Amino acid sequence: MHICIDDYLLDIVQNSFEAGSSLVELTFAETGTKLSCEIRDNGKGMNAEIQRRVLDPFYSDGEKHKKRKVGLGLPFLNQACEACEGTFALQSEVGIGTTVSFSFNLNHIDTPPMGNVVSTFLVLLSHPLCKELVIERSLKTEKGGETYMLRKSELEAVLGPFETSGILSLLRQYLASQEEELEQYREKTHLDVHRRNTSPSRKQEM
């Protein structure tokens, strides 16, 4: 099985949905060398003992993921982050919610590929257990950055409930357009850096 970063993201956010959260907030921030993610929910939360156990790849409470045959889980995300010199943190409080933060070093050979961000966001926004999801997606460079925000309730107010193939197709198109703007910014920034490095004055300095 080929694991991508968005596979981990999909699994962790679905955990928040299944914890009975009425609000899940996802931050997905990319720089030239680092990808940082944070998932915050107001679900049922976990006590200290359960937090220790969920990082054990062999632990199961026998109740979770009854309808999911495969779950990557927090232990495997933790291991993947460690393998590429990234970071992982879990904070949770019973009755308050859970926050999972992690990062990947994009220059490390063991960092998984990004995957399909558009498809991942589409699945999460249209998930049957998703009550409210807020996504902040950003790309930052040394010259600045670009960010877009998604809020399920606002998107449904414009497009309609995410229940038909037509609405989901419109949602996919919108998500793709947002990612395309980020890619155009990435390419423009890269081009500007290239021009600066190959300018006549730069060549004279060299």
ROLUMPA-849475 format. One record per residue (C-alpha): residue in one letter; y, z, x negated. Coordinates in steps of 0.2 Angstrom, whole numbers, plus 5000, padded with zeros to 4 digits. Layout:
N
AYZX/...
//
This chain:
206
M500050005000/H501749954993/I503050084996/C504850044997/I506350164998/D506650125016/D504850185020/Y505250355015/L506850345024/L505950295040/D504750435039/I505950575035/V507150525049/Q505650515061/N505250695056/S506950735063/F506750645079/E505050735082/A505850905078/G506850885094/S508550845087/S509950795098/L510950735083/V510350655066/E511550605053/L511050495039/T512050455024/F511450305013/A512650294998/E512350164984/T513150144967/G512750024953/T511450144946/K511050274960/L510550284978/S510850444987/C510250485004/E510450635015/I509650665032/R510450815043/D509750865060/N509951005072/G508151015076/K507051165077/G507051195058/M505751275047/N505551455040/A505351485021/E503451485022/I503351315031/Q504651245019/R503451285005/R501951215014/V502751045018/L502951005000/D501051024998/P500250845001/F498650925008/Y499551035021/S499550985039/D499951095055/G498750995065/E500150955078/K501350835069/H501150645069/K499850635082/K500350465086/R500650415068/K499150365058/V500150365042/G501550475036/L502250475018/G502850645020/L504050755010/P502850784995/F502650604991/L504550574992/N504750724980/Q503550644968/A504350474969/C506050544965/E505450644950/A504550494944/C506150394942/E507250544936/G508050564954/T508350724964/F507550804979/A508150954990/L507551025006/Q508551155016/S508151215033/E508451365045/V507451405061/G508451355076/I509851275066/G509051115058/T508551035042/T509350935028/V508450825016/S509350755001/F508650644988/S509150514976/F508450374965/N508950304948/L509050124952/N508950074933/H507250164931/I505650064930/D504750174942/T506050164956/P505350084972/P506149924979/M507449954992/G506549865006/N507349795022/V508849905027/V509249805042/S507449825050/T507450005045/F509050045054/L508549945069/V506950045071/L507750205069/L509250165081/S507950105095/H506650245092/P506150315109/L506450495102/C508150455095/K509550545106/E510950515094/L510950445077/V512450425065/I512350315050/E513550305035/R513050165024/S514150135008/L514150034992/K515350094978/T515750014962/E516950054948/K518249954957/G518150034974/G516950024988/E516449975005/T515750075020/Y515150055037/M514750175051/L513550165065/R513350285080/K511950245093/S512950305108/E514450195103/L513350045100/E512450065117/A514050075126/V514549905120/L512849815119/G511849915133/P510250025131/F509149965116/E507649925128/T507649735129/S507249605116/G508949525119/I509849685116/L508849725101/S509149545094/L511049575096/L510849735087/R509949655073/Q511249525071/Y512649655070/L511749765057/A511349605047/S513249565047/Q513649735041/E512449725027/E513049545023/E514849615020/L514149735008/E513249604998/Q514749494998/Y515749644991/R514349674978/E514349484972/K516349484972/T516349634961/H515049574950/L515949414948/D517649494944/V516749604930/H516049444923/R517749354923/R518549504914/N517149504901/T517349314898/S519249294899/P520149214884/S520949384879/R519249474879/K518549334868/Q519949354856/E519649544855/M517849504851/
//
